[in-house]
């Protein structure tokens, strides 16, 4: 469930501001951050403590080569599905990596390295 689905504003606006009190009230089980710096801030800033996702280390950054926009959003959705339903599962990560390689080979005629597959946004 998207805890922010009832927030006022445009449903396509990714940057609607909410208070820390609201985030604590929602107490999300998973958080996806915009980039690695934001992820680190969420994991280390004391104001985020007590939130289920933070306390259990379930704060993630979308993969660079599975970006949430354009045709790459197809792979971004697969990545997000894995995060939500198979977090930390090595088999799921291997499947995602294989699918991402196939996707880039098919659509971009290029091969991704292991480092590129793991690279955060």
C-alpha positions in Angstrom: 0.0 0.0 0.0 1.3 3.4 -0.9 1.0 5.3 2.4 1.0 8.6 0.6 -1.9 7.9 -1.7 -4.2 10.3 0.2 -1.8 13.2 0.3 -3.2 16.4 -1.3 -1.5 17.5 -4.6 -1.0 16.1 -8.1 -0.8 12.3 -8.1 2.2 12.5 -10.5 4.2 14.9 -8.3 7.1 13.0 -6.8 8.2 15.8 -4.5 5.1 16.6 -2.4 6.5 17.6 1.1 5.1 15.9 4.2 6.1 16.3 7.8 8.2 13.9 9.8 5.2 13.6 12.1 3.2 12.3 9.1 5.9 9.8 8.1 6.1 8.5 11.7 2.3 8.2 11.7 2.4 6.2 8.4 5.3 4.1 9.7 6.2 2.6 6.3 7.7 -0.8 6.1 9.7 0.1 3.0 11.2 3.4 1.8 12.7 4.1 -1.6 15.0 7.1 -1.6 15.9 9.3 -4.5 19.7 8.6 -4.3 22.3 7.0 -2.0 23.0 10.3 -0.1 19.3 10.5 0.8 19.3 6.8 1.8 22.3 7.3 4.1 20.6 10.4 5.7 17.4 8.5 6.4 19.4 5.6 7.9 21.6 7.7 10.1 19.5 10.8 11.1 17.9 10.3 14.5 14.6 11.9 13.4 14.0 8.8 11.3 14.5 6.3 14.1 11.4 4.4 15.2 10.1 4.0 11.6 9.8 0.4 10.7 11.6 0.6 7.4 14.6 2.4 9.0 14.8 0.2 12.0 14.8 -2.9 9.8 17.2 -1.5 7.1 14.5 -1.6 4.4 15.5 1.8 2.8 16.5 1.3 -0.9 17.7 3.4 -3.8 16.5 2.5 -7.3 19.1 1.1 -9.6 20.6 3.5 -12.1 20.0 1.2 -15.0 16.5 0.4 -13.9 15.4 4.1 -13.6 11.8 4.9 -12.9 11.2 6.8 -16.1 11.1 6.0 -19.8 11.3 2.5 -21.1 13.7 1.6 -18.3 10.7 1.9 -15.9 9.9 -1.7 -17.0 13.0 -2.8 -15.2 12.4 -0.4 -12.4 9.1 -2.0 -11.7 10.7 -5.5 -11.6 13.3 -4.1 -9.2 10.6 -2.6 -7.0 8.6 -5.8 -7.0 11.7 -7.7 -5.8 12.3 -5.1 -3.0 8.7 -5.3 -1.8 8.3 -9.0 -2.0 11.7 -10.7 -1.9 14.0 -8.2 0.0 17.4 -9.6 0.5 16.7 -12.8 -1.5 19.9 -13.8 -3.5 17.8 -15.8 -6.0 15.6 -12.8 -6.8 18.7 -10.5 -7.2 20.2 -13.0 -9.6 17.0 -13.2 -11.6 16.8 -9.4 -11.7 20.4 -9.1 -12.9 19.8 -11.6 -15.7 16.6 -9.8 -16.7 18.3 -6.4 -16.7 21.2 -7.8 -18.8 18.7 -9.2 -21.3 16.7 -6.0 -21.4 19.8 -3.9 -22.2 21.0 -6.4 -24.8 17.6 -6.3 -26.5 16.8 -2.6 -26.4 20.2 -1.0 -26.3 22.5 -3.6 -27.8 24.9 -3.3 -24.9 26.1 -5.5 -22.1 26.0 -4.4 -18.5 28.7 -5.2 -16.0 28.0 -6.5 -12.5 29.0 -3.0 -11.2 26.6 -1.3 -13.5 23.8 -3.6 -12.4 24.4 -2.8 -8.7 24.9 0.9 -9.3 22.4 3.0 -7.4 20.5 6.0 -8.9 
